[in-house]
Amino acid sequence: MANSSTGFFREPFSKALLIVTLFCITQYSYARKNSVLIYIRDDVYIDYLQFVADRDISLIDNFSGKNIRRDVVDMIIAQQALKLGGFNHRFSYAPGKVNFRNTKMLQNGKLLISFDSYWKQDALPLSEQVYISDEVIRNGEYIAGIYTSPKNKKTLAVKELSDLKGLTSVSTPKWKTDWHTLQQLQLKKLTRDDSWLSMVRMVDIQWVDFILMPFNSTPDRSFTMNKVHLIPVKNIGVVLKDSRHFVISKSHPKGREAFIAINKGLKILRQRGDIVKAYQQAGFFIDSNIVKIINP
């Protein structure tokens, strides 16, 4: 009797579960089909989800918090600007290790926009295939920290530009502004690696001394991701002399519409002071009276 009873409930339950599963898959497929698909680096997407926490993107006006970072601010500002400019399409996301694959997808129209802003020097060579938005971060506003392992006492002792001569760093020439800035610092060695995740791991295990990174919003400005823990040299910054822009595909069917909308929205956000406020609250824009710029 017990066995027949168990069997009686198992079959309807299985059918119900199948129906729910099929419904969810159908709804997911519908959402993907009727929205703009955005490829995003997985670690950025995780922080984005934790910071946004189901809030309406257009209503976010406080950018202080545990999971905020420059990439996440970029992502939110881009969406707010698009909405203000009249671009009312929804977005769905495909996270992964996309790093430089995004550029190819922008060029061939498979990706509408990079929510991670580009240096102008990186965007200009793509100008035949992409639209370049107005500035989101203006030239001179991007001040990076010298991030290193808490165990790297030599790097943490840096006070002057000349102190960097015996140190090593890592970046990629695909980020022209970062690479050029590091070349000007006259380091002992500059290592190339095209994976950002690999870069921070190299610094964490002290294969290289430091990496230039945006200042974090944590109380001590430290950066933590999984087992990686990096801290900035206290009160020292390096200015990266270039502006940053959103890059939109000219080949995507919604490219022109998005380009017009984002510039309109960025203008509104700039006039309201919302862009500067967002990066300040996120800890990215640093008071130059507190941080000494060693490459003015």
C-alpha positions in Angstrom: 0.0 0.0 0.0 2.8 2.3 0.9 4.6 1.6 -2.4 1.5 2.2 -4.5 0.9 5.4 -2.6 4.4 6.6 -3.3 4.0 5.8 -6.9 0.7 7.6 -7.1 2.3 10.9 -5.9 5.6 10.5 -7.9 4.1 10.6 -11.4 1.9 13.8 -11.0 4.8 15.5 -9.2 7.2 14.6 -12.1 4.8 16.0 -14.6 4.3 19.2 -12.6 8.1 19.6 -12.3 8.5 19.1 -16.0 5.8 21.7 -16.8 7.4 24.2 -14.5 10.8 23.6 -15.9 9.6 23.9 -19.5 7.7 27.1 -18.5 10.9 28.6 -17.0 12.9 27.7 -20.1 10.3 29.2 -22.4 10.2 32.4 -20.3 14.0 32.6 -20.3 14.1 32.1 -24.1 11.4 34.7 -24.5 13.3 37.2 -22.3 16.5 36.6 -24.2 14.8 36.9 -27.6 13.1 40.2 -26.6 16.0 41.9 -25.0 19.5 43.1 -26.0 22.1 40.5 -25.0 25.2 41.9 -23.3 28.4 39.9 -22.7 30.0 40.9 -19.4 33.0 39.6 -17.5 31.8 37.2 -14.8 33.5 38.8 -11.8 32.1 42.2 -12.7 28.6 40.7 -13.2 28.7 39.1 -9.8 29.5 42.4 -8.1 26.9 44.2 -10.2 24.2 41.8 -9.1 25.2 42.0 -5.5 25.3 45.8 -5.5 22.1 46.4 -7.5 20.1 43.7 -5.6 17.0 43.9 -7.8 16.7 47.7 -7.6 15.5 49.8 -10.5 18.7 50.8 -12.2 17.3 54.3 -13.2 16.6 55.1 -9.5 20.1 54.3 -8.1 21.6 57.5 -6.8 23.9 56.2 -4.1 27.0 54.4 -5.3 28.6 53.6 -1.9 28.7 50.0 -0.9 30.6 46.8 -0.5 30.5 45.5 -4.1 30.9 48.7 -5.9 33.8 49.3 -8.3 34.6 51.3 -11.3 33.4 48.6 -13.7 30.0 48.4 -11.9 29.6 52.2 -11.9 30.3 52.2 -15.6 27.7 49.5 -16.1 25.0 51.5 -14.2 25.8 54.9 -15.7 25.6 53.4 -19.2 22.1 52.0 -18.6 20.9 55.2 -16.9 22.2 57.3 -19.8 20.6 55.1 -22.4 17.2 55.2 -20.5 17.4 59.0 -20.1 18.2 59.3 -23.8 15.1 57.3 -24.8 16.6 53.8 -25.3 13.9 51.7 -23.7 15.0 48.2 -24.6 15.7 45.6 -21.9 19.0 43.9 -21.4 19.9 40.3 -20.6 23.4 39.2 -19.7 25.9 36.4 -20.7 28.7 36.4 -18.1 32.0 34.8 -18.8 35.7 35.4 -19.3 35.1 37.7 -22.2 38.0 40.3 -21.7 39.2 41.2 -25.3 36.6 39.0 -27.1 34.2 41.9 -26.6 36.0 44.0 -29.1 35.6 41.5 -31.9 31.9 41.1 -31.1 31.5 44.9 -31.2 33.1 45.1 -34.5 31.0 42.3 -36.1 27.7 43.5 -34.5 27.2 40.6 -32.1 27.5 42.9 -29.1 25.6 46.3 -29.0 27.7 48.1 -26.4 30.5 47.5 -24.0 29.3 48.5 -20.5 33.0 48.6 -19.5 34.2 51.9 -20.8 37.2 52.1 -23.2 40.2 54.4 -23.1 40.0 56.8 -26.0 43.3 55.6 -27.3 41.9 52.0 -27.4 38.6 53.1 -29.0 40.0 55.4 -31.8 41.5 52.5 -33.9 38.0 50.9 -33.9 36.2 54.0 -35.1 35.3 52.6 -38.5 33.3 49.8 -36.8 32.1 51.5 -33.6 30.6 54.7 -32.3 32.5 56.4 -29.5 30.4 58.1 -26.9 31.1 61.4 -25.2 33.4 61.2 -22.2 32.2 59.4 -19.1 35.6 59.8 -17.3 37.4 62.9 -18.4 41.1 63.2 -19.1 43.0 63.6 -15.8 40.2 62.2 -13.6 41.4 58.6 -13.6 43.9 58.3 -10.7 45.0 54.7 -10.2 46.4 53.1 -7.0 49.6 51.1 -6.9 48.1 47.7 -5.7 50.3 45.0 -4.3 50.4 42.1 -1.9 50.2 43.0 1.8 53.4 41.0 2.1 55.3 43.1 -0.4 57.1 45.6 1.9 59.3 47.0 -0.8 56.3 48.2 -2.9 54.4 49.4 0.1 57.4 51.6 1.0 57.1 53.6 -2.3 57.0 57.4 -1.7 58.5 58.9 -4.9 58.5 58.1 -8.6 62.2 57.1 -8.3 61.2 54.3 -5.9 59.5 52.4 -8.7 62.8 51.8 -10.6 63.5 48.6 -8.8 59.9 47.2 -9.1 58.0 45.1 -11.6 54.5 45.5 -12.9 52.0 43.8 -15.3 49.6 45.0 -17.9 48.8 44.6 -21.6 49.6 46.8 -24.6 45.9 46.2 -25.6 45.2 48.8 -22.9 47.3 51.5 -24.6 46.9 54.1 -21.9 47.8 51.7 -19.0 50.8 50.3 -21.0 52.2 53.7 -22.0 51.8 55.0 -18.4 53.7 52.1 -17.0 56.4 52.4 -19.6 57.0 56.0 -18.5 57.6 54.9 -14.9 61.0 53.4 -15.8 60.3 50.1 -14.0 62.7 47.2 -13.6 60.4 45.1 -15.7 57.0 45.4 -17.3 55.3 42.0 -17.9 52.6 41.4 -20.5 49.5 39.4 -19.7 46.2 39.8 -21.6 44.1 38.4 -18.8 43.1 40.8 -16.0 42.4 37.9 -13.6 45.8 36.5 -14.3 47.4 39.9 -13.6 45.9 40.2 -10.1 46.8 36.7 -9.3 50.5 37.3 -10.3 50.6 40.3 -8.0 48.9 38.4 -5.2 51.6 35.6 -5.3 54.3 38.2 -5.8 55.5 37.1 -9.2 55.3 40.8 -10.0 55.3 43.7 -7.5 52.2 45.7 -8.4 49.4 46.4 -10.7 47.7 49.8 -11.4 44.1 49.5 -10.3 41.2 51.9 -9.7 40.9 52.8 -6.0 38.4 50.6 -4.2 35.5 51.7 -2.0 36.5 49.6 1.0 37.6 51.5 4.1 41.2 50.7 3.5 40.8 50.8 -0.3 41.8 47.1 -0.4 40.7 44.7 -3.2 39.6 41.2 -2.5 38.3 38.6 -4.9 38.2 34.9 -3.9 41.7 34.2 -2.5 43.3 37.3 -4.1 43.8 40.2 -1.6 45.7 43.4 -2.7 46.2 46.7 -1.0 47.2 50.1 -2.4 50.4 52.0 -1.4 49.0 54.4 1.1 48.4 58.0 -0.1 50.1 57.4 -3.5 48.5 57.6 -6.9 49.3 57.5 -10.6 47.3 59.5 -13.1 46.4 57.9 -16.4 46.2 60.7 -18.9 43.3 59.8 -21.2 39.5 59.9 -21.2 37.2 56.9 -21.1 34.1 56.4 -23.4 31.4 53.9 -24.1 31.8 52.0 -27.4 28.8 51.0 -29.5 28.7 48.7 -32.5 27.9 50.3 -35.9 26.9 46.9 -37.2 24.4 46.1 -34.5 20.8 46.9 -35.7 20.2 49.1 -32.6 23.7 50.7 -32.7 22.7 54.1 -34.1 19.7 54.4 -31.7 21.9 53.5 -28.7 24.7 55.9 -29.7 22.3 58.9 -30.0 20.5 57.9 -26.7 23.7 57.4 -24.6 25.2 60.8 -25.6 21.9 62.5 -24.8 21.7 60.7 -21.4 25.4 61.4 -20.6 24.8 65.1 -21.2 21.9 65.1 -18.7 23.8 63.1 -16.1 26.9 65.4 -16.5 24.8 68.6 -16.1 23.2 67.2 -12.9 26.6 66.3 -11.5 25.6 62.6 -11.2 28.6 61.2 -13.0 31.2 62.8 -10.8 29.1 62.0 -7.7 28.8 58.3 -8.6 32.5 57.8 -9.1 33.3 59.8 -5.9 30.9 57.7 -3.8 32.3 54.5 -5.2 35.8 55.6 -4.0 37.2 55.8 -7.5 37.6 59.6 -7.8 40.2 60.4 -5.2 40.8 63.8 -3.5 44.2 65.0 -4.9 44.8 66.8 -1.6 45.0 63.4 0.1 46.7 61.3 -2.5 50.1 62.3 -3.9 50.3 62.0 -7.7 53.8 60.7 -8.4 53.6 61.2 -12.2 52.1 64.7 -12.6 
